[in-house]
Amino acid sequence: MAGSYPSIRAPGAATGSFAGIRHFFRWWGRELVGLVPARLRPYPRAASGFVWMEADERQAVFRRYQKSGAQEIGRIDLASQADPAARKLEFDTLIRRHRRHPIGIAIPADRVLRKRIVLPAMARANLRQVLGFELGRHTPFNADQAHFDHRELGVDPGHAERFGVELTVAARRPIDESLALLRAWGREAATVSPIDEIIGIPRYANLLPPHARPATSWLTWLGYAVMALVTLALIAGAFAVPLWQKREVAIALIAQVGPAKQKAAAIEDLRQELERVTADYRYPLERKYARPAAVALIEETTRLLPDDTWLNQLEIKGHELIVHGETGSSTGLIRLFEKSRLTEDAAFRSPLVKGRNNLERFQLAARLKVFTLEEVVAAQKAEAEAREKAKAEAAARRAQAKPRQPAGTKPAERTR
């Protein structure tokens, strides 16, 4: 995982049509590795899973590192002139209880050199080889004199085309001597790591060259395969269970929707039948009340015309009312018919002609208004209310006009 640098793809790190995709999955893999518990990783394994050997010229000390701290499990004296076979036997006896645990070599912190360096982004494709060449420039050792490991720190915040690397270096000779000692006792070291990193850093350094590190066992890969299958099964379940639940809900709803759909269809048929019957009932009424009746037109015309006007002819042609006659004030006729509640758009059909007695002969046409059934019903209701109100007012006036008799008097007897 990245340190203080953001872990993003550096431009120019690879070429090709799929370079960006490869770098994305490489970065994604590095990020996901940090989420895996330490004891489940093939490299580096959790420190508690190793037997750690710290060796010098005098002795080899074996320890187990737990969360509570270091626990020494034994020592082998290397300064005495003991037979190598006796030392191997002593080692086998000491390690018998922990034979299933791999062995790691712990290096004191004062024998380890750490340094952060910045490299161009193009060095990421062949990083270990580049660090081998750069080792002599940044440390007192060259590639043949030291073992080293590195951790990528991500892209340099100040330079997008550079990335940081933390380099961990230790002298080769003491490490090779410890490796040879273990090899003589019939075991191979799984890791060579600084003591101060074994407990404190989950991703501790391993100074063994990649080719000398033990390969991941098939049991580990089998465990990864099982975990991957379990993960895929959980993901499939996360998608399948809601779908299955929705299917069950849909089946239950379909059972309820069937009768409701039949009822809705029956109600829709009734609604359509009601609309048809209502339309059949409204049609003659609409035809009847769409245009004013002839009697109403005659009454309205008689009410509108002034006293100095006589009609010779009144015609109702389609949607028009046409009147012929003589009048003494032709200028007000159009305004009168415009104010009518039954006609509109009144206009003279022919020029006015002066006749006898200074009367003007005229021919006037007005368009009949079109009424909806709702308007007719509302008008009839308003007229009925007006009549009821007029009756009530008339009754009140009659009651007020009736004379009152004085109190204590009797009505006069009718004379025979």
MARKOLSE-158309 format. One record per residue: x, y, z of N, C-alpha, C in turn; residue in one letter. Coordinates in steps of 0.2 Angstrom, whole numbers, padded with zeros to 4 digits, always signed. Example, Ala and Ser with C-alpha at 12.3 -4.5 7.8 and 13.67 -1.06 7.14 Angstrom:
2
+0066-0028+0039+0062-0022+0039+0066-0016+0039A/+0064-0011+0035+0068-0005+0036+0064+0000+0039S/
***
This chain:
416
+0004-0006+0000+0000+0000+0000+0004+0006+0000M/+0002+0011-0003+0005+0018-0003+0006+0021+0004A/+0012+0025+0004+0013+0028+0011+0010+0035+0010G/+0015+0040+0011+0012+0047+0011+0011+0049+0004S/+0013+0046-0001+0011+0048-0008+0005+0045-0010Y/+0001+0048-0015-0005+0046-0017-0004+0040-0022P/-0007+0035-0022-0006+0029-0026-0010+0029-0032S/-0007+0033-0038-0011+0034-0044-0006+0032-0049I/-0009+0031-0055-0005+0029-0061+0000+0035-0064R/+0006+0033-0065+0011+0038-0067+0010+0038-0075A/+0010+0044-0078+0010+0044-0086+0016+0041-0089P/+0016+0038-0094+0022+0036-0098+0025+0029-0095G/+0021+0026-0090+0024+0020-0087+0024+0014-0092A/+0019+0014-0096+0019+0009-0101+0016+0011-0107A/+0017+0008-0113+0014+0009-0119+0010+0004-0122T/+0006+0005-0127+0002+0000-0130-0006+0002-0129G/-0010-0001-0132-0017+0000-0132-0020-0001-0126S/-0018-0007-0122-0020-0009-0116-0016-0007-0110F/-0011-0003-0111-0007-0001-0105-0011+0002-0099A/-0015+0007-0101-0019+0010-0095-0023+0005-0091G/-0026+0000-0095-0030-0005-0091-0025-0010-0087I/-0020-0012-0090-0015-0016-0086-0013-0012-0079R/-0011-0006-0080-0009-0002-0074-0015-0001-0069H/-0021+0000-0072-0026+0001-0067-0027-0006-0063F/-0027-0012-0066-0028-0018-0062-0022-0019-0058F/-0016-0017-0060-0010-0018-0056-0011-0013-0049R/-0013-0007-0050-0014-0003-0045-0020-0005-0040W/-0025-0008-0043-0031-0010-0040-0029-0016-0036W/-0025-0021-0038-0022-0027-0035-0018-0025-0029G/-0014-0020-0029-0010-0017-0024-0014-0015-0018R/-0020-0011-0020-0024-0008-0015-0028-0014-0012E/-0030-0019-0015-0034-0024-0012-0030-0029-0008L/-0023-0029-0009-0019-0033-0005-0018-0030+0002V/-0019-0024+0003-0019-0021+0009-0025-0022+0013G/-0030-0025+0010-0036-0026+0014-0036-0033+0016L/-0032-0038+0014-0031-0045+0016-0028-0045+0023V/-0030-0049+0028-0027-0050+0034-0020-0052+0033P/-0015-0050+0037-0008-0052+0036-0007-0059+0036A/-0010-0063+0040-0009-0070+0041-0012-0074+0035R/-0016-0071+0031-0018-0074+0025-0014-0073+0018L/-0009-0068+0019-0005-0067+0013+0000-0072+0012R/+0002-0073+0006+0008-0078+0005+0014-0074+0006P/+0015-0067+0005+0021-0063+0007+0018-0056+0008Y/+0021-0053+0013+0024-0057+0019+0019-0060+0023P/+0021-0065+0026+0016-0068+0031+0016-0065+0038R/+0012-0066+0042+0012-0063+0049+0018-0065+0053A/+0021-0060+0056+0027-0062+0060+0026-0067+0065A/+0020-0068+0068+0018-0073+0073+0018-0080+0069S/+0018-0081+0063+0019-0087+0060+0026-0090+0058G/+0031-0086+0060+0038-0088+0059+0041-0090+0066F/+0046-0094+0065+0052-0094+0070+0057-0090+0068V/+0059-0085+0072+0064-0080+0070+0071-0082+0073W/+0076-0082+0069+0083-0083+0071+0087-0077+0071M/+0090-0075+0076+0095-0070+0076+0102-0073+0078E/+0107-0072+0073+0113-0076+0074+0119-0071+0073A/+0124-0072+0077+0130-0068+0076+0136-0074+0077D/+0142-0071+0079+0148-0076+0079+0147-0080+0085E/+0144-0078+0090+0144-0082+0097+0138-0087+0097R/+0132-0085+0095+0126-0089+0096+0121-0088+0091Q/+0116-0092+0091+0110-0091+0087+0104-0092+0092A/+0100-0086+0092+0094-0086+0097+0088-0087+0093V/+0083-0091+0095+0077-0092+0092+0071-0089+0096F/+0067-0085+0092+0061-0082+0096+0055-0083+0092R/+0050-0082+0095+0043-0081+0092+0040-0074+0094R/+0038-0071+0090+0035-0064+0091+0027-0064+0091Y/+0024-0063+0096+0017-0062+0097+0015-0055+0098Q/+0009-0054+0099+0006-0047+0100+0009-0045+0107K/+0010-0050+0112+0012-0048+0119+0019-0046+0119S/+0023-0048+0113+0030-0047+0113+0034-0053+0111G/+0041-0053+0112+0045-0058+0110+0046-0064+0115A/+0046-0070+0113+0046-0076+0117+0052-0080+0115Q/+0057-0080+0119+0063-0084+0117+0061-0092+0118E/+0063-0096+0113+0062-0103+0113+0068-0107+0114I/+0074-0104+0113+0080-0108+0113+0086-0104+0111G/+0092-0107+0112+0099-0104+0110+0103-0110+0108R/+0107-0108+0103+0113-0113+0101+0119-0109+0101I/+0124-0112+0105+0131-0109+0106+0135-0111+0099D/+0137-0105+0096+0141-0106+0090+0149-0105+0091L/+0150-0102+0097+0157-0101+0099+0161-0107+0101A/+0158-0112+0103+0162-0118+0105+0164-0122+0099S/+0169-0127+0101+0171-0131+0095+0167-0137+0095Q/+0161-0137+0095+0156-0143+0095+0156-0145+0088A/+0154-0152+0088+0153-0155+0081+0147-0152+0078D/+0148-0151+0071+0142-0148+0067+0136-0153+0068P/+0137-0160+0068+0132-0164+0069+0128-0163+0076A/+0132-0162+0081+0129-0161+0087+0125-0154+0087A/+0127-0149+0084+0123-0143+0083+0117-0144+0079R/+0117-0148+0074+0111-0150+0070+0106-0153+0074K/+0109-0158+0078+0104-0162+0083+0101-0157+0088L/+0105-0153+0091+0102-0148+0095+0097-0143+0092E/+0098-0141+0086+0094-0137+0082+0087-0141+0081F/+0088-0148+0079+0082-0152+0077+0078-0153+0084D/+0081-0153+0089+0077-0154+0096+0074-0148+0098T/+0077-0142+0096+0074-0136+0098+0068-0134+0094L/+0069-0136+0087+0064-0134+0082+0058-0139+0082I/+0059-0145+0085+0054-0150+0084+0047-0148+0086R/+0046-0144+0091+0039-0142+0093+0036-0137+0088R/+0041-0133+0084+0039-0128+0079+0041-0130+0072H/+0041-0136+0071+0043-0138+0064+0038-0136+0058R/+0032-0135+0060+0028-0133+0055+0028-0126+0053R/+0032-0122+0057+0033-0115+0056+0039-0114+0052H/+0038-0109+0046+0044-0107+0043+0049-0103+0047P/+0055-0103+0045+0060-0099+0049+0062-0093+0045I/+0063-0088+0049+0065-0081+0046+0071-0079+0050G/+0075-0075+0047+0081-0072+0050+0080-0065+0051I/+0081-0063+0058+0080-0057+0060+0087-0053+0060A/+0087-0047+0058+0093-0043+0058+0092-0037+0062I/+0097-0036+0067+0096-0030+0071+0095-0024+0067P/+0092-0019+0070+0090-0013+0067+0096-0009+0065A/+0102-0009+0069+0108-0005+0068+0112-0008+0062D/+0110-0014+0059+0113-0016+0053+0109-0015+0047R/+0104-0011+0047+0100-0010+0041+0100-0003+0040V/+0101-0001+0033+0101+0006+0031+0094+0007+0027L/+0091+0012+0028+0084+0014+0025+0085+0021+0022R/+0082+0021+0015+0083+0028+0012+0077+0028+0007K/+0074+0034+0007+0069+0036+0002+0072+0039-0004R/+0071+0036-0010+0073+0039-0016+0068+0041-0021I/+0069+0045-0026+0064+0046-0031+0066+0044-0038V/+0062+0041-0042+0064+0038-0048+0059+0040-0053L/+0062+0040-0060+0057+0042-0065+0052+0037-0066P/+0046+0039-0069+0040+0034-0069+0042+0028-0074A/+0046+0029-0079+0048+0023-0083+0052+0018-0080M/+0055+0019-0074+0058+0014-0070+0054+0009-0067A/+0047+0010-0066+0043+0006-0063+0042-0001-0066R/+0043-0001-0073+0042-0007-0077+0047-0012-0075A/+0053-0010-0073+0059-0015-0071+0063-0012-0065N/+0059-0012-0060+0061-0008-0054+0067-0011-0050L/+0066-0017-0049+0072-0020-0045+0078-0020-0049R/+0078-0021-0055+0085-0020-0059+0087-0013-0059Q/+0083-0008-0059+0085-0001-0059+0088+0000-0052V/+0085-0002-0046+0087-0001-0040+0094-0004-0039L/+0095-0010-0042+0102-0013-0042+0107-0009-0044G/+0106-0005-0050+0110-0001-0053+0111+0006-0049F/+0106+0008-0046+0106+0014-0042+0109+0013-0035E/+0110+0007-0032+0112+0005-0026+0118+0009-0024L/+0123+0008-0028+0130+0011-0027+0129+0019-0026G/+0125+0022-0029+0124+0030-0029+0121+0032-0022R/+0117+0028-0020+0113+0030-0014+0115+0027-0007H/+0119+0022-0008+0121+0018-0001+0129+0016-0002T/+0132+0014+0003+0139+0012+0003+0140+0006+0000P/+0135+0002-0002+0135-0005-0005+0133-0004-0012F/+0136-0009-0016+0134-0010-0023+0129-0017-0023N/+0127-0019-0029+0122-0024-0029+0125-0031-0027A/+0132-0032-0027+0135-0038-0025+0137-0038-0018D/+0136-0032-0015+0139-0032-0008+0133-0032-0003Q/+0127-0032-0005+0121-0031-0001+0115-0034-0003A/+0110-0036+0001+0103-0038+0000+0099-0032+0001H/+0094-0031-0003+0089-0025-0002+0082-0027-0004F/+0078-0023-0001+0071-0024-0003+0068-0017-0004D/+0062-0016-0007+0059-0009-0008+0052-0009-0007H/+0049-0003-0005+0042-0002-0005+0040+0004-0009R/+0036+0004-0014+0034+0009-0018+0029+0014-0013E/+0031+0020-0014+0027+0025-0010+0022+0029-0014L/+0022+0028-0021+0017+0031-0025+0020+0037-0029G/+0016+0041-0032+0018+0046-0036+0021+0052-0032V/+0026+0055-0034+0029+0061-0030+0024+0067-0031D/+0021+0070-0025+0016+0075-0026+0019+0081-0030P/+0026+0082-0030+0028+0088-0034+0030+0087-0041G/+0031+0080-0043+0032+0079-0050+0028+0073-0052H/+0023+0074-0056+0019+0069-0058+0022+0063-0062A/+0028+0064-0065+0032+0059-0069+0037+0055-0064E/+0037+0056-0058+0041+0053-0053+0037+0049-0048R/+0040+0044-0045+0037+0041-0039+0043+0039-0034F/+0040+0039-0028+0045+0037-0022+0046+0030-0021G/+0052+0028-0018+0053+0021-0016+0057+0022-0010V/+0055+0017-0005+0059+0017+0001+0063+0010+0001E/+0070+0011+0001+0075+0006+0000+0077+0004+0007L/+0077-0003+0008+0080-0006+0014+0086-0010+0012T/+0092-0009+0015+0098-0012+0013+0102-0015+0019V/+0105-0021+0018+0109-0024+0023+0115-0027+0020A/+0120-0027+0023+0126-0031+0021+0125-0038+0019A/+0128-0040+0014+0127-0047+0011+0130-0052+0016R/+0136-0051+0018+0140-0057+0021+0137-0059+0027R/+0134-0055+0032+0131-0058+0038+0125-0062+0036P/+0121-0060+0032+0115-0063+0030+0117-0070+0026I/+0122-0070+0022+0124-0076+0019+0126-0081+0024D/+0130-0079+0029+0132-0083+0034+0126-0087+0038E/+0121-0083+0039+0115-0085+0043+0111-0090+0038S/+0111-0089+0032+0108-0093+0027+0111-0100+0026L/+0118-0099+0026+0122-0105+0025+0121-0110+0032A/+0121-0106+0038+0120-0110+0044+0114-0114+0044L/+0108-0111+0042+0102-0114+0042+0102-0119+0037L/+0105-0118+0031+0105-0123+0026+0109-0129+0028R/+0114-0128+0032+0118-0134+0035+0114-0138+0040A/+0109-0135+0043+0105-0138+0048+0099-0141+0044W/+0098-0141+0038+0093-0144+0034+0087-0140+0033G/+0087-0133+0034+0081-0129+0033+0083-0123+0029R/+0078-0120+0025+0079-0114+0021+0075-0108+0025E/+0078-0102+0024+0075-0096+0027+0070-0094+0022A/+0064-0092+0025+0058-0090+0021+0059-0082+0020A/+0062-0079+0025+0062-0071+0025+0068-0069+0029T/+0071-0063+0027+0076-0060+0031+0074-0053+0032V/+0072-0051+0038+0069-0045+0039+0072-0041+0045S/+0071-0035+0045+0074-0031+0051+0069-0032+0057P/+0072-0032+0063+0069-0034+0069+0063-0029+0071I/+0065-0022+0070+0060-0017+0071+0054-0017+0067D/+0055-0020+0061+0049-0020+0057+0044-0026+0058E/+0047-0032+0061+0043-0038+0061+0037-0037+0065I/+0037-0033+0070+0030-0032+0074+0027-0026+0072I/+0031-0021+0070+0027-0014+0069+0024-0013+0063G/+0027-0016+0057+0024-0015+0051+0022-0021+0048I/+0015-0021+0046+0012-0028+0043+0016-0030+0036P/+0018-0025+0032+0021-0026+0026+0029-0025+0027R/+0032-0029+0031+0039-0029+0033+0043-0031+0027Y/+0049-0028+0027+0054-0029+0022+0057-0036+0022A/+0058-0039+0016+0061-0046+0015+0067-0045+0011N/+0073-0046+0014+0079-0044+0010+0081-0050+0006L/+0078-0056+0006+0080-0061+0002+0078-0059-0005L/+0083-0061-0010+0081-0060-0017+0075-0064-0019P/+0071-0061-0024+0065-0065-0026+0066-0072-0028P/+0072-0074-0031+0073-0081-0033+0074-0085-0027H/+0076-0083-0021+0078-0087-0016+0072-0087-0011A/+0066-0084-0012+0061-0084-0008+0057-0091-0009R/+0054-0094-0004+0050-0100-0005+0044-0098-0009P/+0042-0103-0014+0036-0102-0018+0030-0104-0013A/+0025-0100-0015+0018-0101-0012+0016-0109-0013T/+0014-0112-0007+0012-0119-0008+0005-0119-0011S/+0004-0126-0014-0003-0127-0017-0009-0126-0012W/-0007-0127-0005-0013-0127+0000-0015-0119+0000L/-0009-0115+0000-0011-0108+0000-0015-0106-0006T/-0013-0108-0012-0017-0106-0018-0024-0109-0017W/-0025-0115-0014-0031-0118-0014-0035-0114-0009L/-0032-0112-0003-0036-0107+0001-0038-0101-0002G/-0034-0098-0007-0036-0092-0010-0042-0094-0015Y/-0042-0100-0018-0047-0102-0023-0054-0102-0019A/-0053-0106-0013-0059-0107-0009-0062-0100-0007V/-0058-0095-0005-0060-0089-0003-0063-0085-0009M/-0060-0086-0015-0063-0082-0020-0070-0085-0022A/-0070-0092-0022-0077-0095-0023-0082-0093-0018L/-0080-0092-0012-0085-0090-0007-0087-0083-0008V/-0082-0079-0010-0084-0072-0011-0088-0071-0017T/-0087-0075-0022-0091-0075-0028-0098-0078-0026L/-0098-0083-0022-0105-0085-0020-0109-0080-0016A/-0105-0077-0012-0109-0071-0008-0111-0066-0012L/-0107-0064-0017-0109-0059-0022-0115-0061-0026I/-0115-0067-0028-0121-0070-0032-0127-0070-0027A/-0126-0072-0021-0131-0072-0016-0134-0065-0015G/-0130-0060-0015-0132-0053-0014-0136-0051-0020A/-0135-0054-0026-0139-0052-0031-0145-0056-0032F/-0144-0063-0030-0150-0067-0031-0155-0067-0026A/-0153-0066-0020-0158-0066-0015-0164-0060-0016V/-0161-0054-0017-0167-0049-0018-0171-0051-0024P/-0168-0053-0030-0172-0055-0035-0177-0061-0034L/-0175-0066-0030-0179-0071-0028-0185-0068-0023W/-0183-0063-0019-0188-0060-0015-0193-0056-0019Q/-0191-0053-0024-0195-0049-0028-0200-0054-0032K/-0197-0059-0034-0201-0064-0038-0206-0067-0034R/-0205-0068-0027-0210-0071-0023-0216-0065-0022E/-0213-0059-0021-0218-0054-0020-0222-0053-0026V/-0219-0053-0032-0223-0053-0039-0228-0058-0039A/-0226-0064-0037-0231-0070-0038-0237-0069-0033I/-0236-0066-0027-0241-0065-0022-0245-0059-0025A/-0242-0054-0028-0246-0048-0031-0250-0050-0037L/-0248-0055-0041-0251-0057-0047-0258-0061-0045I/-0257-0065-0039-0263-0068-0037-0269-0063-0034A/-0266-0057-0032-0271-0052-0030-0273-0048-0035Q/-0269-0047-0040-0271-0042-0046-0276-0045-0050V/-0276-0052-0051-0281-0055-0056-0288-0054-0054G/-0290-0055-0048-0297-0053-0047-0298-0045-0047P/-0293-0042-0045-0294-0034-0045-0294-0032-0052A/-0291-0035-0057-0291-0033-0064-0298-0035-0067K/-0301-0041-0065-0307-0042-0068-0312-0037-0065Q/-0312-0035-0059-0317-0030-0056-0316-0023-0060K/-0309-0022-0061-0308-0015-0064-0311-0016-0072A/-0310-0021-0075-0313-0022-0082-0320-0021-0082A/-0324-0024-0077-0331-0024-0076-0333-0016-0075A/-0329-0013-0070-0331-0006-0069-0330-0002-0075I/-0324-0003-0079-0323+0001-0085-0329+0000-0090E/-0331-0007-0090-0337-0008-0095-0343-0004-0093D/-0344-0004-0086-0350+0000-0083-0349+0008-0085L/-0343+0010-0084-0342+0017-0085-0343+0019-0093R/-0341+0015-0097-0342+0016-0104-0349+0016-0106Q/-0353+0011-0103-0360+0010-0104-0364+0017-0101E/-0361+0019-0095-0364+0025-0092-0363+0031-0097L/-0357+0032-0099-0355+0037-0104-0360+0037-0110E/-0361+0031-0113-0365+0030-0119-0372+0032-0118R/-0375+0030-0112-0382+0031-0110-0382+0039-0109V/-0378+0042-0105-0378+0049-0104-0377+0053-0110T/-0373+0051-0115-0373+0054-0121-0379+0054-0125A/-0382+0048-0125-0389+0047-0129-0394+0052-0125D/-0394+0052-0119-0399+0056-0115-0397+0064-0116Y/-0391+0066-0117-0389+0073-0117-0390+0075-0125R/-0390+0071-0129-0390+0073-0136-0396+0077-0138Y/-0403+0075-0137-0408+0079-0139-0409+0085-0135P/-0407+0085-0128-0407+0091-0124-0401+0096-0127L/-0396+0094-0129-0391+0098-0132-0393+0101-0138E/-0396+0097-0142-0399+0099-0149-0405+0104-0147R/-0408+0103-0142-0414+0108-0140-0412+0114-0138K/-0407+0114-0133-0405+0120-0130-0399+0124-0133Y/-0396+0121-0138-0390+0124-0142-0392+0130-0145A/-0398+0131-0148-0400+0137-0151-0406+0140-0147R/-0407+0146-0146-0413+0149-0143-0419+0147-0147P/-0424+0146-0143-0431+0144-0146-0434+0150-0150A/-0438+0149-0155-0441+0155-0159-0445+0159-0154A/-0449+0156-0150-0453+0160-0145-0449+0165-0141V/-0443+0162-0139-0438+0166-0134-0435+0172-0139A/-0434+0170-0145-0431+0176-0149-0436+0181-0151L/-0443+0179-0152-0448+0184-0153-0449+0188-0147I/-0449+0185-0141-0449+0189-0134-0444+0193-0133E/-0437+0191-0135-0432+0195-0134-0431+0201-0138E/-0433+0200-0145-0434+0205-0150-0439+0211-0148T/-0445+0208-0146-0450+0213-0143-0448+0217-0138T/-0444+0214-0133-0441+0218-0127-0436+0223-0129R/-0432+0221-0134-0426+0226-0136-0428+0232-0140L/-0433+0231-0145-0435+0236-0149-0438+0242-0146L/-0436+0248-0148-0439+0254-0145-0446+0255-0148P/-0450+0260-0145-0457+0261-0147-0457+0264-0154D/-0452+0267-0156-0452+0270-0163-0450+0266-0169D/-0450+0259-0167-0448+0254-0172-0453+0249-0173T/-0455+0248-0180-0460+0243-0182-0456+0237-0186W/-0458+0231-0185-0455+0226-0189-0460+0224-0195L/-0458+0223-0201-0462+0220-0206-0460+0212-0207N/-0455+0210-0205-0453+0203-0206-0448+0201-0201Q/-0448+0195-0198-0443+0192-0194-0442+0185-0196L/-0436+0183-0198-0434+0177-0200-0428+0174-0196E/-0428+0167-0195-0423+0163-0192-0420+0158-0197I/-0415+0160-0200-0411+0156-0205-0405+0152-0202K/-0405+0146-0200-0400+0143-0198-0397+0146-0191G/-0392+0149-0191-0389+0152-0185-0389+0160-0185H/-0394+0162-0189-0395+0170-0189-0402+0171-0188E/-0403+0178-0185-0409+0181-0184-0409+0187-0189L/-0414+0187-0194-0414+0193-0198-0421+0196-0197I/-0421+0203-0196-0427+0207-0195-0427+0213-0200V/-0433+0214-0203-0434+0219-0208-0439+0224-0205H/-0438+0231-0206-0443+0235-0203-0441+0242-0204G/-0445+0247-0200-0444+0254-0200-0442+0256-0193E/-0438+0261-0193-0436+0264-0186-0435+0271-0187T/-0436+0275-0181-0434+0282-0181-0427+0283-0178G/-0424+0278-0175-0417+0279-0173-0413+0272-0174S/-0410+0272-0180-0406+0266-0183-0400+0265-0179S/-0397+0271-0177-0390+0270-0174-0390+0266-0168T/-0395+0265-0164-0395+0262-0158-0397+0254-0158G/-0399+0252-0164-0402+0245-0165-0396+0240-0164L/-0390+0242-0167-0385+0237-0167-0383+0236-0159I/-0382+0242-0156-0380+0241-0149-0385+0237-0145R/-0392+0238-0146-0397+0234-0143-0396+0227-0144L/-0395+0225-0150-0394+0217-0151-0388+0215-0149F/-0383+0219-0148-0376+0217-0145-0377+0215-0138E/-0381+0219-0134-0382+0218-0127-0387+0212-0126K/-0390+0209-0131-0395+0204-0130-0391+0198-0127S/-0395+0194-0123-0392+0188-0120-0392+0182-0125R/-0396+0183-0131-0397+0178-0136-0393+0179-0143L/-0391+0185-0144-0388+0186-0151-0382+0190-0150T/-0378+0190-0155-0371+0193-0155-0369+0195-0162E/-0364+0199-0163-0362+0201-0170-0367+0204-0174D/-0371+0208-0172-0376+0211-0176-0373+0216-0181A/-0377+0217-0187-0374+0221-0192-0380+0222-0197A/-0380+0228-0200-0385+0229-0206-0383+0225-0212F/-0388+0222-0215-0387+0219-0221-0388+0223-0228R/-0391+0229-0227-0392+0233-0233-0392+0240-0230S/-0391+0245-0235-0391+0252-0233-0397+0254-0230P/-0397+0259-0226-0403+0262-0223-0406+0266-0228L/-0413+0266-0229-0417+0270-0234-0422+0274-0230V/-0422+0281-0232-0427+0285-0229-0434+0284-0232K/-0439+0283-0228-0446+0282-0230-0450+0288-0228G/-0457+0286-0228-0462+0291-0226-0461+0292-0219R/-0464+0298-0217-0464+0300-0210-0457+0300-0207N/-0451+0301-0211-0444+0302-0209-0442+0295-0205N/-0445+0290-0207-0443+0283-0204-0438+0280-0209L/-0433+0276-0206-0428+0273-0210-0430+0265-0211E/-0430+0263-0217-0431+0256-0218-0424+0252-0217R/-0424+0247-0213-0418+0243-0212-0418+0236-0213F/-0413+0232-0213-0412+0225-0213-0406+0223-0209Q/-0408+0220-0203-0402+0219-0198-0402+0211-0197L/-0396+0209-0197-0394+0202-0195-0390+0201-0189A/-0391+0196-0185-0387+0195-0179-0386+0187-0178A/-0380+0185-0176-0379+0178-0176-0382+0176-0169R/-0385+0170-0169-0387+0167-0163-0382+0164-0159L/-0382+0165-0152-0377+0162-0148-0378+0155-0147K/-0372+0151-0146-0373+0144-0145-0372+0143-0137V/-0376+0139-0134-0376+0137-0127-0375+0130-0126F/-0371+0128-0121-0370+0121-0119-0376+0120-0114T/-0377+0113-0113-0382+0111-0108-0381+0113-0101L/-0374+0114-0099-0373+0116-0093-0375+0123-0092E/-0373+0127-0097-0375+0134-0096-0383+0135-0096E/-0386+0131-0100-0394+0132-0100-0396+0130-0093V/-0394+0124-0090-0396+0122-0083-0394+0127-0078V/-0388+0130-0078-0386+0135-0074-0391+0141-0074A/-0393+0143-0081-0397+0149-0081-0404+0148-0079A/-0407+0142-0080-0413+0140-0077-0413+0140-0070Q/-0408+0137-0067-0407+0137-0060-0407+0144-0057K/-0403+0149-0060-0403+0156-0058-0410+0159-0059A/-0414+0158-0064-0420+0160-0065-0425+0158-0059E/-0425+0151-0058-0429+0149-0053-0427+0152-0046A/-0421+0153-0044-0419+0156-0038-0422+0163-0038E/-0421+0167-0044-0424+0174-0044-0431+0174-0043A/-0435+0169-0046-0442+0169-0045-0444+0168-0038R/-0441+0163-0035-0442+0162-0028-0440+0168-0023E/-0435+0171-0025-0433+0177-0021-0438+0182-0022K/-0441+0183-0028-0446+0188-0029-0452+0187-0026A/-0454+0180-0026-0460+0178-0022-0460+0180-0014K/-0453+0178-0012-0452+0179-0005-0453+0187-0003A/-0450+0191-0007-0450+0198-0006-0457+0201-0007E/-0461+0198-0012-0468+0200-0012-0472+0198-0006A/-0471+0192-0004-0475+0190+0002-0473+0195+0008A/-0466+0197+0009-0464+0201+0014-0468+0208+0014A/-0468+0210+0008-0471+0217+0007-0479+0217+0009R/-0482+0211+0007-0489+0211+0008-0490+0210+0016R/-0486+0207+0019-0486+0206+0026-0485+0213+0030A/-0481+0217+0027-0480+0223+0030-0486+0228+0029Q/-0489+0227+0023-0494+0232+0021-0501+0230+0024A/-0502+0224+0027-0508+0222+0031-0509+0226+0037K/-0515+0230+0038-0516+0234+0044-0516+0230+0051P/-0514+0232+0056-0514+0229+0063-0520+0231+0067R/-0524+0227+0070-0529+0229+0075-0526+0231+0082Q/-0529+0236+0085-0527+0237+0092-0528+0231+0097P/-0524+0231+0102-0524+0226+0107-0531+0226+0111A/-0535+0221+0112-0541+0221+0117-0547+0223+0113G/-0547+0224+0106-0553+0225+0103-0555+0219+0099T/-0561+0219+0098-0564+0213+0094-0566+0215+0087K/-0566+0211+0083-0568+0213+0076-0575+0215+0076P/-0577+0220+0072-0584+0222+0071-0588+0216+0068A/-0595+0216+0071-0599+0211+0069-0602+0213+0062E/-0603+0208+0058-0605+0210+0051-0613+0211+0052R/-0615+0217+0049-0622+0219+0049-0626+0214+0045T/-0631+0212+0047-0635+0208+0043-0640+0212+0039R/
***
